[in-house]
Amino acid sequence: MLSREEILNIATLARVGLDEKDIEKYQHDLSEILDYFKKLDEVDVSGVEPIGHITGMQNVFRSDRKEDFGPLGKEAIAKNFPEEKEGYIKVKSVL
C-alpha cells in the first residue's frame, strides 16, 4: 500500500489539494490500481508481437522539402499578404 507521504508527494506533483479523508481514500484506490498492474506483469506475452498502434495506418505526411514556385508563384502568394514593406511581410506586433 502506498504511504501517506507518497500520496502527498503525488498530490503535490499534480498540484491537487487533499483533505485527510482524501489521503486515506487515495491510499486505498491508487494501491489497488498499482496491484492490478502487478497482475498484468504475470500475463505471458512471449508470443505476442508488439505494435505501435492498432489502426495499421502508415505515415501520411508529405516530406519536408523546399519547393520553388518561381517568380510568378511568389507574386501570386505576395498578393495575399495583408501588408508588405520592402519585400517583406509586415505583421502586427505580437507583444
Secondary structure as a PSIPRED ss2 file (coil, helix, strand):
# PSIPRED VFORMAT (PSIPRED V4.0)

   1 M C   1.000  0.000  0.000
   2 L C   1.000  0.000  0.000
   3 S C   1.000  0.000  0.000
   4 R H   0.000  1.000  0.000
   5 E H   0.000  1.000  0.000
   6 E H   0.000  1.000  0.000
   7 I H   0.000  1.000  0.000
   8 L H   0.000  1.000  0.000
   9 N H   0.000  1.000  0.000
  10 I H   0.000  1.000  0.000
  11 A H   0.000  1.000  0.000
  12 T H   0.000  1.000  0.000
  13 L H   0.000  1.000  0.000
  14 A C   1.000  0.000  0.000
  15 R C   1.000  0.000  0.000
  16 V C   1.000  0.000  0.000
  17 G C   1.000  0.000  0.000
  18 L C   1.000  0.000  0.000
  19 D C   1.000  0.000  0.000
  20 E H   0.000  1.000  0.000
  21 K H   0.000  1.000  0.000
  22 D H   0.000  1.000  0.000
  23 I H   0.000  1.000  0.000
  24 E H   0.000  1.000  0.000
  25 K H   0.000  1.000  0.000
  26 Y H   0.000  1.000  0.000
  27 Q H   0.000  1.000  0.000
  28 H H   0.000  1.000  0.000
  29 D H   0.000  1.000  0.000
  30 L H   0.000  1.000  0.000
  31 S H   0.000  1.000  0.000
  32 E H   0.000  1.000  0.000
  33 I H   0.000  1.000  0.000
  34 L H   0.000  1.000  0.000
  35 D H   0.000  1.000  0.000
  36 Y H   0.000  1.000  0.000
  37 F H   0.000  1.000  0.000
  38 K H   0.000  1.000  0.000
  39 K H   0.000  1.000  0.000
  40 L H   0.000  1.000  0.000
  41 D H   0.000  1.000  0.000
  42 E C   1.000  0.000  0.000
  43 V C   1.000  0.000  0.000
  44 D C   1.000  0.000  0.000
  45 V C   1.000  0.000  0.000
  46 S C   1.000  0.000  0.000
  47 G C   1.000  0.000  0.000
  48 V C   1.000  0.000  0.000
  49 E C   1.000  0.000  0.000
  50 P C   1.000  0.000  0.000
  51 I C   1.000  0.000  0.000
  52 G C   1.000  0.000  0.000
  53 H C   1.000  0.000  0.000
  54 I C   1.000  0.000  0.000
  55 T C   1.000  0.000  0.000
  56 G C   1.000  0.000  0.000
  57 M C   1.000  0.000  0.000
  58 Q C   1.000  0.000  0.000
  59 N C   1.000  0.000  0.000
  60 V C   1.000  0.000  0.000
  61 F C   1.000  0.000  0.000
  62 R C   1.000  0.000  0.000
  63 S C   1.000  0.000  0.000
  64 D C   1.000  0.000  0.000
  65 R C   1.000  0.000  0.000
  66 K C   1.000  0.000  0.000
  67 E C   1.000  0.000  0.000
  68 D C   1.000  0.000  0.000
  69 F C   1.000  0.000  0.000
  70 G H   0.000  1.000  0.000
  71 P H   0.000  1.000  0.000
  72 L H   0.000  1.000  0.000
  73 G H   0.000  1.000  0.000
  74 K H   0.000  1.000  0.000
  75 E H   0.000  1.000  0.000
  76 A H   0.000  1.000  0.000
  77 I H   0.000  1.000  0.000
  78 A H   0.000  1.000  0.000
  79 K C   1.000  0.000  0.000
  80 N C   1.000  0.000  0.000
  81 F C   1.000  0.000  0.000
  82 P C   1.000  0.000  0.000
  83 E C   1.000  0.000  0.000
  84 E E   0.000  0.000  1.000
  85 K E   0.000  0.000  1.000
  86 E C   1.000  0.000  0.000
  87 G C   1.000  0.000  0.000
  88 Y E   0.000  0.000  1.000
  89 I E   0.000  0.000  1.000
  90 K C   1.000  0.000  0.000
  91 V C   1.000  0.000  0.000
  92 K C   1.000  0.000  0.000
  93 S C   1.000  0.000  0.000
  94 V C   1.000  0.000  0.000
  95 L C   1.000  0.000  0.000
